[in-house]
Amino acid sequence: MKEKMIGFLLANANPSIKLRVKKEILQDISEEEENKLQELILSEKIVQSIVDCQKENGWLGNGYHGSNRNAGQYTNMETGVKYLVEKGVCKDTDVLKRAMSAFKELPNTDPCYRGSWNIDDEFKYAANGSNLFRCACIARAEYEEFIDISPQIQLALDSFQRVLEVDSILDVTRLVKKGTKRVFNNFEKWPCRYHLDILAHTNSWKTKENSKMLAESVHKIMKKDRQELIGLKADSWVGYVLGTCGCFPSQGFELVDDIDGVSYYHLEYLIWLARCGVVPYSEELKKIVKTIYNSVNEDGICEIAVHDYLFKDWGTYAGLQLEVDWKSKVRKQCDITFRALQLCHYSGLDLR
């Protein structure tokens, strides 16, 4: 069935997906073919807009953590790097090399960071800190060896480990604002979206023991046996209440949403967990992966339901669509099938 998925994608998908299937999944692509596909990818309108917005110092656009009135949806540093990498732009391409040099060389006081890094310290404030945005970009671009992010990798591991050390998020938080807001205690740890992003796109930490620990931690936050903990999250206190970087709940972390009898899969989180080596140690995740695999039809098309916005709304907290648009049914099928193929590939399961 994986061969049918690959066949469907190579016959119908755009250059980004074709390149990633051959390079990432099959690990079989000639230099000539890769160069041709790179040329096609770099000529796309959105990719070119990101290249064109790069400043002399390597920074992309006029934003850091997403868009603002002076920075477009894609023409800002975080989303720009994320989009280029996901589209399959080579890590040695000038635009990415210069962007990573900016991350390495510009001090956190540089105006490009828009002042936020001085406020949000990722070691003081659990599930927070704008340096995590930077480190996630570095990890995605595979520049872990060029820029040292090992402290943040360890922080990510420690944050998931903390879930297993305490009974619940109640043990690492307190109430402020007359009991109306729950915030993390200073120098506590708790996992968030960016911690998982960093781990999913780095390799130095990967051992069987660490993957098992992650599986246990994720399983605990997926539970729903204590009503008072389901969906319970916390913010940060920096002299005022500040939202986190995608803090995970104490319980009720969702990888599948069941709505009116239809299951909607969160493929990004599932792929990240698979890349972390978690799936073989989680019966629940194994079941999800096998369900998705079994949803592939005889033409190699994955027929699961997804939340469209998680694919199409490219930004700091979403973005999986690699096709130019979904005006035709086959383009949507290509995007969903490619992400399902990634999940199967990284799951470590024998799906024959």
Disulfide bonds with the S-S distance in Angstrom:
none
